Amino acid sequence: MGAATSSQVPEGKYFPLSHNGGHKTTKERPPSMSVSEPKNKLWLPVLIVVLLVVILIASLSAVHSDTLNAPRNQHRILSPAPQFQAVQAPFLENPRFDNLTTNQQIIEAWGKYGLSSYGFITIPNPEAYGLPPNKNVVPGTKNAYMISVYHQLHCLKALHMALLPVVTRQETLSSSTAGGHGFEHNHIAHCLDYLRQSVMCSGDVTLEPPDEKPEKGKSPLQGWGVKHVCRNWEEIEAWRGELGVI
């Protein structure tokens, strides 16, 4: 937030009111209307005005800062998640994800990013955020909700494990018409790690309640129907259409 600066109130010199050449008035002034009062209280309106200006500048600076840092057309959703600091982080090749040949190696590689757990947290007052109360989603707990980014990473790790038989045999699933890209081992490893970094970069902290009426045989932790704050995909497509070359 922008810091507001305030100028100091200049010192003024105050002079007593004249007494009309020494002539006495026919009525005595009440104490609250004494001629010496402005000497003590004339500075109050000036100070109040200065304080109001400082508050206004601080408020406008805060709004301007939030506007610059917020995504365009952001729709706020009630959430108990704190405001996390925005950081700039490069996407880098990670050798941790190279040459993984067993499920245990995959689990250990992904475990570095907090995926030994599913990312559940408990909220003591879920109704305040429009979240339905629940019990025993995690055994022995109530009002437990999964943080979306951990759900996304869990699904990506599951895909990694599902692809293991393919990548270990160095098989090519298909060839791409764009640049001759095939889906060989190195390409799949790159895509998985790139998507992992993308998911962690966006850091979606939407809370996902369990399905109230899950389908028979399916986990209640599907995450469907939960609102997220997203960029408008149609606008992105329109922008790409205007400037795209391929």
RARA-V702551 format. One record per helix or strand. SS is the DSSP state (hx for helix, st for strand). FROM is the first residue (numbers start at 1). LEN is the number of residues. Records with the same first field share a line. If there is no record, write none. Layout:
SS=FROM-LEN  FROM-LEN
This chain:
hx=20-3  31-3  37-33  95-3  103-9  126-4  148-15  164-5  185-18  233-11
st=120-3  135-1  142-1  144-4  175-1  182-1  207-2
